[in-house]
Amino acid sequence: MAELGLNEHHQNEIINYMRFARSKRGLRLKTVDSGFQDLKESRLAEETFTVDEVSKVLSGLKAVVHSEVESEPINTAYTKVLPLRQLFSQAETWYLKLQTDISELENRELLEQVAEFEKPIIDITKPKLTPINEGGTTELLNKEILRLQQENEKLKSRLKTIEIQATNALDETSKLERALQDLQPDQGNQQDFINAHDLNDSEDTVTALKSDFQKTLNDKTKSQKSLEENLAAAKHDLLRELEKKFQQTAAYQNMKEILTKKNDQIKDLQKRLAKYESED
């Protein structure tokens, strides 16, 4: 099979579009053939025709063919806009501005290359390809986002449990404080020591729960920061890759060559102007 200089994914996208275009073209041809067949069956039953009758028959056939021939390029132009719209929309997601070279549409060499590319394509159903904006780097990022979201849900559940434990511990501390206040003076120092010891244990529990709660919050903050850094790095890598591929296109090379020629012309004019100024 002829190649178009694209990777396998993009080449398969073009194959799918060419299958679609071929099917639409086949339907148009069938409509034209049907018009001729109807003419044979319904209007050519007689053995002889006058000039006016032949003219009328041909006029009717002309109208059918003219309608199909006119609608085909219109429909083709509209359908070509739709995949371009999809590509531009995906590019705008990454803040890119794509450009097209209209003059390449009449490049006979490229058109013949596309024709050679279409010849071996057979019309079979293939699995639907993954859209551009759901593959590669973006797919990995989506998986990482989903993982972090699940981790955040677990952290939220853990935080809720810790809050409940902290509330219970505080309630227990309040009860111990009230019990300590209600103690009778004649109960002695031993009972005071026991209550004070229980109070200290409750305070230690509250302190431990607060420390665990703060650690959980810090882990969540680090996870979110790591996700933001990964997203930014992936975006920058993709932008660099797209810029590198764009610099390899014919449009970029032509523009670079034009700018180089313009710079050379400006330098030459500056030298001439300097020469004339020197003579004056």
C-alpha angles and dihedrals in degrees: 000000000000116000130227097201094257134119121263095262095052092041090055089051089056091048090055091050092048090051089053092048092048092052091050091048090051091052091053092051091049089053091053091046089049090054092055092045092051089050092053094048100042107029107027098061094106124080098224135032135190122234091256092051092050090047091051092049092050091047091055091048090047091055092053094047093043091053093052095043091049096047095047099068091040092053091043092052092050095047091050090057092058098063089043088054090052092050093047091048091053091047091051089055086067093039093251128147113212124198133203129208107222092189089067089067089078096043102127094197093055092043090054089048090054090048090054089047091054097050100080094040110116121199103246129139114257129187114273111264121235111260117252094246092055100049140075116003094002093055091053091048091051090052091049091049090050091050092050091047090054090047090050090053089053090049091050090052091048092048090052090052091049091049090053091049091048091050091050091048091051091049090051090050091051090051091051091049091052091047090051091053092049094054115119117240092238094061090088138222093294093066091045089053092051093050092045090051091051090048092052091050090053092049090050089052092052091048091051091049091050090051091050091048092051091048090053091051091049091051091051092050091050091050092052092046090050091051092051092049092048092049092049093047092048091049092051092048091051092048091051091049093049091047090050091051092047092053087057093057123104092240091058093046092049091050091048091051091049092050091049091053091048091051091050090050091050092050090050092050091049090053091050092048091050089051092052092047090051092052092049 
